[in-house]
Amino acid sequence: MSAKNRYPNQDRYINLLTDFEHLFEVSEIANFSAQEQDAYENSLKYYRDLQNVVTTSRQEGIEQGRQEERLQSVKRQRSLLLKQLSRKLGNIPEPLQVKIAQLSLTSLEALGEMLFDLESEEDLRKWLNRL
């Protein structure tokens, strides 16, 4: 038998306890002197500001991680595409590699789809020059 079945009202009691704790805190704060209330308000403001900084920093860190992962993904895609082009067309000259390295993600995807239609280095050069 689970604890939940043995104590069906457990959640209700826990909620009541939490409510009572909150009420005690509120009544305690209501009895503060003006100086204590100012100190409490300043402390609360500092805490909230700190929480906002932490939350903002966390969100910025997550976004930065996502951006870095997107960049890494594009680099891996470029690298794979260059390997596939080299395998199909032979050694890709440095100037063409530089052009491919500068392609946007959309253009890289288009080149990946075009890969099977390219028959020569000249076809690749023409395709890149059309961009």
Z-matrix of the N, CA and C atoms (Angstrom, degrees):
N
C 1 1.456
C 2 1.524 1 108.06
N 3 1.296 2 116.40 1 128.87
C 4 1.463 3 120.33 2 -178.58
C 5 1.518 4 110.87 3 -77.08
N 6 1.330 5 114.61 4 160.21
C 7 1.467 6 120.56 5 179.42
C 8 1.525 7 110.33 6 -61.48
N 9 1.299 8 116.83 7 -32.07
C 10 1.465 9 120.81 8 -179.57
C 11 1.531 10 110.72 9 -66.44
N 12 1.340 11 116.33 10 -37.33
C 13 1.463 12 120.02 11 178.88
C 14 1.526 13 111.29 12 -73.24
N 15 1.333 14 117.00 13 -36.13
C 16 1.462 15 120.69 14 179.81
C 17 1.520 16 111.37 15 -70.56
N 18 1.328 17 116.56 16 -32.78
C 19 1.461 18 121.85 17 -177.10
C 20 1.527 19 109.34 18 -126.01
N 21 1.326 20 116.72 19 74.92
C 22 1.467 21 119.51 20 -174.14
C 23 1.526 22 113.88 21 -63.39
N 24 1.320 23 118.19 22 -23.91
C 25 1.463 24 120.61 23 -178.26
C 26 1.528 25 112.58 24 -98.57
N 27 1.313 26 116.61 25 10.97
C 28 1.465 27 121.36 26 -175.34
C 29 1.531 28 111.94 27 -55.61
N 30 1.310 29 117.57 28 -47.31
C 31 1.468 30 120.56 29 -179.18
C 32 1.528 31 111.05 30 -62.01
N 33 1.326 32 115.83 31 -39.25
C 34 1.462 33 119.93 32 179.43
C 35 1.524 34 110.58 33 -62.54
N 36 1.344 35 116.16 34 -42.89
C 37 1.467 36 120.26 35 -179.70
C 38 1.528 37 111.46 36 -67.38
N 39 1.309 38 115.80 37 -39.53
C 40 1.467 39 119.58 38 178.43
C 41 1.523 40 109.65 39 -62.83
N 42 1.331 41 116.83 40 -42.50
C 43 1.468 42 120.20 41 177.76
C 44 1.520 43 111.31 42 -63.16
N 45 1.338 44 116.92 43 -39.94
C 46 1.461 45 120.29 44 178.00
C 47 1.522 46 111.06 45 -63.58
N 48 1.334 47 116.11 46 -42.39
C 49 1.466 48 119.91 47 178.38
C 50 1.523 49 110.85 48 -61.67
N 51 1.313 50 115.99 49 -43.25
C 52 1.461 51 120.42 50 178.68
C 53 1.528 52 110.18 51 -62.32
N 54 1.323 53 116.34 52 -42.26
C 55 1.469 54 120.22 53 177.81
C 56 1.525 55 111.03 54 -62.42
N 57 1.342 56 116.95 55 -43.47
C 58 1.465 57 120.41 56 179.27
C 59 1.524 58 111.27 57 -63.44
N 60 1.344 59 116.01 58 -41.83
C 61 1.468 60 119.29 59 178.26
C 62 1.525 61 109.94 60 -59.64
N 63 1.310 62 115.64 61 -42.89
C 64 1.463 63 120.26 62 179.65
C 65 1.537 64 110.65 63 -63.23
N 66 1.317 65 116.43 64 -43.45
C 67 1.469 66 120.26 65 178.95
C 68 1.527 67 111.50 66 -62.58
N 69 1.330 68 116.76 67 -40.98
C 70 1.464 69 119.92 68 177.80
C 71 1.531 70 110.95 69 -62.22
N 72 1.345 71 116.06 70 -41.75
C 73 1.466 72 119.69 71 178.19
C 74 1.526 73 110.71 72 -61.94
N 75 1.330 74 116.23 73 -44.55
C 76 1.464 75 120.49 74 -179.34
C 77 1.524 76 110.49 75 -62.76
N 78 1.336 77 117.01 76 -44.25
C 79 1.468 78 119.28 77 -179.44
C 80 1.522 79 111.04 78 -67.03
N 81 1.322 80 116.28 79 -35.41
C 82 1.469 81 119.88 80 177.58
C 83 1.529 82 110.33 81 -64.45
N 84 1.319 83 116.51 82 -43.88
C 85 1.466 84 121.52 83 179.84
C 86 1.531 85 110.16 84 -65.95
N 87 1.324 86 116.31 85 -37.47
C 88 1.467 87 120.19 86 179.85
C 89 1.527 88 111.45 87 -63.31
N 90 1.321 89 116.89 88 -25.89
C 91 1.470 90 121.09 89 179.99
C 92 1.527 91 113.06 90 -90.16
N 93 1.334 92 117.29 91 1.94
C 94 1.469 93 119.91 92 177.99
C 95 1.525 94 109.94 93 -64.88
N 96 1.311 95 114.59 94 150.77
C 97 1.469 96 119.55 95 171.08
C 98 1.527 97 107.74 96 -72.87
N 99 1.316 98 117.05 97 169.19
C 100 1.471 99 121.10 98 179.85
C 101 1.521 100 110.54 99 -58.14
N 102 1.322 101 116.68 100 -41.02
C 103 1.466 102 121.08 101 -179.82
C 104 1.534 103 110.20 102 -66.92
N 105 1.330 104 117.20 103 -41.89
C 106 1.465 105 120.64 104 178.69
C 107 1.528 106 110.80 105 -66.28
N 108 1.337 107 116.82 106 -38.10
C 109 1.465 108 119.79 107 178.12
C 110 1.523 109 111.02 108 -65.11
N 111 1.339 110 116.88 109 -40.64
C 112 1.469 111 120.04 110 176.29
C 113 1.524 112 110.50 111 -61.45
N 114 1.325 113 115.81 112 -45.45
C 115 1.465 114 120.20 113 179.80
C 116 1.527 115 110.15 114 -62.86
N 117 1.328 116 116.04 115 -41.74
C 118 1.464 117 120.62 116 178.88
C 119 1.527 118 110.58 117 -63.14
N 120 1.320 119 117.14 118 -46.98
C 121 1.467 120 121.55 119 179.49
C 122 1.526 121 110.87 120 -60.79
N 123 1.334 122 116.81 121 -43.00
C 124 1.471 123 120.48 122 177.92
C 125 1.520 124 110.71 123 -63.54
N 126 1.322 125 116.09 124 -41.22
C 127 1.462 126 120.61 125 178.55
C 128 1.526 127 110.36 126 -63.88
N 129 1.317 128 115.91 127 -43.57
C 130 1.461 129 121.02 128 179.04
C 131 1.525 130 111.05 129 -63.92
N 132 1.328 131 116.77 130 -42.00
C 133 1.468 132 121.20 131 178.06
C 134 1.526 133 110.32 132 -62.30
N 135 1.340 134 115.84 133 -44.57
C 136 1.458 135 120.46 134 178.88
C 137 1.531 136 110.03 135 -60.92
N 138 1.328 137 116.64 136 -44.95
C 139 1.463 138 121.44 137 179.67
C 140 1.530 139 110.63 138 -60.63
N 141 1.326 140 116.61 139 -46.25
C 142 1.473 141 120.04 140 -179.27
C 143 1.527 142 111.32 141 -65.66
N 144 1.328 143 116.01 142 -40.53
C 145 1.469 144 119.26 143 176.84
C 146 1.522 145 110.31 144 -61.16
N 147 1.318 146 115.79 145 -44.13
C 148 1.463 147 120.75 146 179.56
C 149 1.527 148 110.85 147 -62.99
N 150 1.326 149 116.53 148 -42.10
C 151 1.464 150 120.51 149 177.55
C 152 1.526 151 110.72 150 -61.97
N 153 1.333 152 116.76 151 -40.80
C 154 1.465 153 120.32 152 178.20
C 155 1.521 154 111.33 153 -63.63
N 156 1.328 155 116.41 154 -40.36
C 157 1.467 156 120.44 155 178.21
C 158 1.525 157 109.97 156 -63.27
N 159 1.325 158 116.32 157 -45.30
C 160 1.468 159 120.58 158 -179.97
C 161 1.528 160 110.30 159 -62.67
N 162 1.326 161 116.68 160 -45.46
C 163 1.464 162 120.71 161 -179.68
C 164 1.526 163 110.90 162 -62.76
N 165 1.328 164 116.13 163 -45.79
C 166 1.466 165 120.33 164 179.32
C 167 1.526 166 110.75 165 -62.82
N 168 1.321 167 116.58 166 -43.86
C 169 1.465 168 120.41 167 179.64
C 170 1.522 169 110.95 168 -62.41
N 171 1.313 170 116.09 169 -41.81
C 172 1.467 171 120.22 170 179.11
C 173 1.527 172 109.83 171 -62.30
N 174 1.332 173 116.69 172 -45.93
C 175 1.464 174 120.46 173 -179.99
C 176 1.526 175 111.21 174 -63.23
N 177 1.337 176 116.33 175 -41.27
C 178 1.468 177 119.62 176 178.15
C 179 1.524 178 110.38 177 -64.75
N 180 1.324 179 116.82 178 -39.77
C 181 1.463 180 120.43 179 178.46
C 182 1.516 181 112.03 180 -64.01
N 183 1.317 182 115.80 181 -42.01
C 184 1.465 183 120.14 182 177.82
C 185 1.525 184 109.99 183 -63.03
N 186 1.328 185 116.71 184 -45.20
C 187 1.468 186 120.41 185 179.79
C 188 1.525 187 110.91 186 -63.97
N 189 1.324 188 116.68 187 -41.16
C 190 1.461 189 119.96 188 178.57
C 191 1.528 190 109.97 189 -62.79
N 192 1.315 191 116.68 190 -41.24
C 193 1.464 192 120.46 191 177.27
C 194 1.518 193 111.77 192 -61.80
N 195 1.322 194 115.83 193 -40.67
C 196 1.467 195 119.50 194 178.11
C 197 1.524 196 111.08 195 -64.65
N 198 1.333 197 116.75 196 -42.00
C 199 1.467 198 120.15 197 179.21
C 200 1.526 199 110.49 198 -63.60
N 201 1.333 200 116.14 199 -43.30
C 202 1.462 201 119.47 200 179.09
C 203 1.522 202 110.77 201 -63.13
N 204 1.323 203 117.19 202 -39.46
C 205 1.462 204 120.55 203 178.45
C 206 1.526 205 110.66 204 -65.44
N 207 1.345 206 116.97 205 -39.37
C 208 1.472 207 119.36 206 177.14
C 209 1.526 208 110.77 207 -62.61
N 210 1.343 209 116.50 208 -42.71
C 211 1.465 210 120.00 209 178.35
C 212 1.524 211 111.01 210 -62.56
N 213 1.324 212 116.59 211 -43.22
C 214 1.463 213 120.44 212 178.63
C 215 1.527 214 110.48 213 -63.28
N 216 1.316 215 116.22 214 -38.55
C 217 1.459 216 120.79 215 179.12
C 218 1.529 217 110.72 216 -63.25
N 219 1.331 218 116.13 217 -43.13
C 220 1.470 219 120.37 218 178.67
C 221 1.528 220 109.68 219 -64.57
N 222 1.339 221 117.11 220 -41.74
C 223 1.471 222 120.12 221 178.91
C 224 1.528 223 110.69 222 -61.90
N 225 1.331 224 116.50 223 -43.22
C 226 1.466 225 119.72 224 178.83
C 227 1.523 226 110.80 225 -63.94
N 228 1.333 227 115.79 226 -39.18
C 229 1.459 228 120.00 227 179.63
C 230 1.529 229 110.31 228 -64.88
N 231 1.333 230 116.99 229 -43.10
C 232 1.476 231 120.60 230 177.71
C 233 1.523 232 110.47 231 -60.84
N 234 1.328 233 115.04 232 -46.04
C 235 1.461 234 119.96 233 -178.40
C 236 1.526 235 110.77 234 -60.67
N 237 1.325 236 116.59 235 -46.05
C 238 1.460 237 120.60 236 179.40
C 239 1.524 238 110.67 237 -62.74
N 240 1.315 239 116.81 238 -43.04
C 241 1.462 240 120.71 239 -179.31
C 242 1.528 241 111.03 240 -63.27
N 243 1.331 242 117.05 241 -41.78
C 244 1.473 243 119.99 242 177.29
C 245 1.526 244 110.82 243 -62.67
N 246 1.323 245 117.31 244 -40.09
C 247 1.474 246 120.31 245 177.78
C 248 1.524 247 110.52 246 -63.81
N 249 1.324 248 116.72 247 -42.76
C 250 1.462 249 120.12 248 179.76
C 251 1.529 250 111.26 249 -65.76
N 252 1.340 251 115.70 250 -42.15
C 253 1.466 252 119.15 251 178.05
C 254 1.521 253 110.87 252 -63.18
N 255 1.329 254 116.94 253 -42.33
C 256 1.468 255 120.76 254 179.11
C 257 1.522 256 110.82 255 -63.15
N 258 1.307 257 115.83 256 -39.66
C 259 1.460 258 119.09 257 -179.67
C 260 1.532 259 111.11 258 -66.98
N 261 1.336 260 115.72 259 -36.74
C 262 1.460 261 118.95 260 -178.05
C 263 1.529 262 112.53 261 -81.89
N 264 1.356 263 115.91 262 -42.61
C 265 1.466 264 119.47 263 -171.25
C 266 1.525 265 113.89 264 -106.68
N 267 1.307 266 117.63 265 -6.59
C 268 1.460 267 120.07 266 -174.84
C 269 1.524 268 109.66 267 93.73
N 270 1.313 269 115.92 268 -166.42
C 271 1.464 270 121.25 269 -177.29
C 272 1.532 271 110.71 270 -60.15
N 273 1.327 272 115.84 271 126.80
C 274 1.471 273 121.25 272 179.26
C 275 1.527 274 108.00 273 -91.60
N 276 1.346 275 118.30 274 122.17
C 277 1.465 276 121.11 275 -179.17
C 278 1.536 277 111.79 276 -59.91
N 279 1.316 278 115.09 277 150.63
C 280 1.468 279 122.19 278 -177.64
C 281 1.531 280 112.96 279 -53.58
N 282 1.337 281 120.10 280 -44.88
C 283 1.476 282 118.96 281 -179.87
C 284 1.536 283 112.81 282 -58.96
N 285 1.333 284 116.93 283 -36.97
C 286 1.462 285 119.83 284 178.09
C 287 1.530 286 110.59 285 -71.75
N 288 1.327 287 116.80 286 -37.00
C 289 1.467 288 120.38 287 177.07
C 290 1.531 289 110.50 288 -61.79
N 291 1.332 290 115.84 289 -39.49
C 292 1.469 291 120.45 290 178.91
C 293 1.527 292 109.82 291 -64.16
N 294 1.346 293 116.51 292 -43.56
C 295 1.469 294 119.70 293 178.59
C 296 1.525 295 110.87 294 -61.34
N 297 1.316 296 115.96 295 -42.56
C 298 1.469 297 120.21 296 179.80
C 299 1.528 298 110.10 297 -64.82
N 300 1.326 299 116.71 298 -38.86
C 301 1.469 300 121.08 299 179.86
C 302 1.524 301 111.72 300 -64.17
N 303 1.323 302 117.23 301 -22.80
C 304 1.465 303 121.28 302 -178.55
C 305 1.530 304 113.16 303 -93.71
N 306 1.322 305 117.15 304 -0.60
C 307 1.464 306 120.15 305 -178.06
C 308 1.525 307 111.65 306 -70.98
N 309 1.318 308 114.99 307 146.62
C 310 1.471 309 120.44 308 174.17
C 311 1.528 310 108.58 309 -73.13
N 312 1.305 311 115.65 310 167.78
C 313 1.463 312 120.49 311 179.01
C 314 1.524 313 110.90 312 -59.36
N 315 1.315 314 116.74 313 -41.50
C 316 1.469 315 121.13 314 179.49
C 317 1.527 316 110.79 315 -62.06
N 318 1.332 317 116.24 316 -43.36
C 319 1.469 318 120.10 317 179.55
C 320 1.521 319 110.98 318 -68.70
N 321 1.332 320 116.89 319 -36.63
C 322 1.471 321 119.88 320 176.55
C 323 1.525 322 110.46 321 -61.38
N 324 1.326 323 115.58 322 -43.45
C 325 1.466 324 119.35 323 178.98
C 326 1.525 325 110.61 324 -63.39
N 327 1.323 326 116.46 325 -41.01
C 328 1.471 327 120.48 326 178.83
C 329 1.527 328 110.34 327 -63.76
N 330 1.328 329 116.71 328 -41.35
C 331 1.469 330 120.40 329 178.13
C 332 1.525 331 110.20 330 -65.26
N 333 1.321 332 116.73 331 -38.26
C 334 1.463 333 120.21 332 177.24
C 335 1.519 334 111.71 333 -60.03
N 336 1.330 335 116.40 334 -39.76
C 337 1.463 336 120.48 335 177.32
C 338 1.528 337 111.12 336 -70.84
N 339 1.322 338 116.14 337 -33.87
C 340 1.466 339 122.11 338 -177.53
C 341 1.531 340 111.71 339 -77.16
N 342 1.310 341 116.36 340 -17.58
C 343 1.466 342 122.75 341 -174.44
C 344 1.527 343 112.62 342 -48.09
N 345 1.315 344 116.85 343 -42.85
C 346 1.464 345 120.07 344 -175.41
C 347 1.528 346 112.75 345 -73.12
N 348 1.334 347 116.66 346 -18.39
C 349 1.466 348 120.16 347 179.27
C 350 1.523 349 112.41 348 -90.89
N 351 1.323 350 117.37 349 -14.70
C 352 1.466 351 120.63 350 -179.17
C 353 1.527 352 109.38 351 -77.27
N 354 1.319 353 115.23 352 131.62
C 355 1.465 354 119.93 353 -178.85
C 356 1.519 355 112.81 354 -111.38
N 357 1.341 356 116.39 355 -17.55
C 358 1.461 357 118.80 356 -176.32
C 359 1.524 358 109.96 357 -151.84
N 360 1.324 359 113.63 358 168.64
C 361 1.463 360 119.87 359 175.32
C 362 1.527 361 109.86 360 -60.63
N 363 1.317 362 116.60 361 -34.76
C 364 1.468 363 120.62 362 179.20
C 365 1.532 364 111.11 363 -64.75
N 366 1.342 365 117.39 364 -39.20
C 367 1.472 366 120.34 365 175.80
C 368 1.532 367 110.33 366 -60.33
N 369 1.317 368 116.04 367 -41.49
C 370 1.468 369 121.12 368 178.67
C 371 1.524 370 110.05 369 -63.32
N 372 1.322 371 116.13 370 -45.68
C 373 1.466 372 121.18 371 179.99
C 374 1.535 373 110.34 372 -59.98
N 375 1.336 374 117.17 373 -45.08
C 376 1.468 375 121.08 374 179.36
C 377 1.533 376 110.54 375 -62.38
N 378 1.331 377 115.68 376 -43.52
C 379 1.468 378 119.22 377 -179.40
C 380 1.527 379 110.38 378 -61.78
N 381 1.318 380 117.05 379 -44.41
C 382 1.468 381 121.27 380 -179.81
C 383 1.526 382 111.33 381 -65.39
N 384 1.333 383 117.43 382 -36.69
C 385 1.467 384 120.66 383 -179.22
C 386 1.528 385 112.24 384 -70.78
N 387 1.335 386 117.63 385 -21.25
C 388 1.466 387 120.66 386 178.53
C 389 1.524 388 112.24 387 -74.60
N 390 1.301 389 117.37 388 -15.82
C 391 1.482 390 120.28 389 -178.15
C 392 1.507 391 111.75 390 -75.89
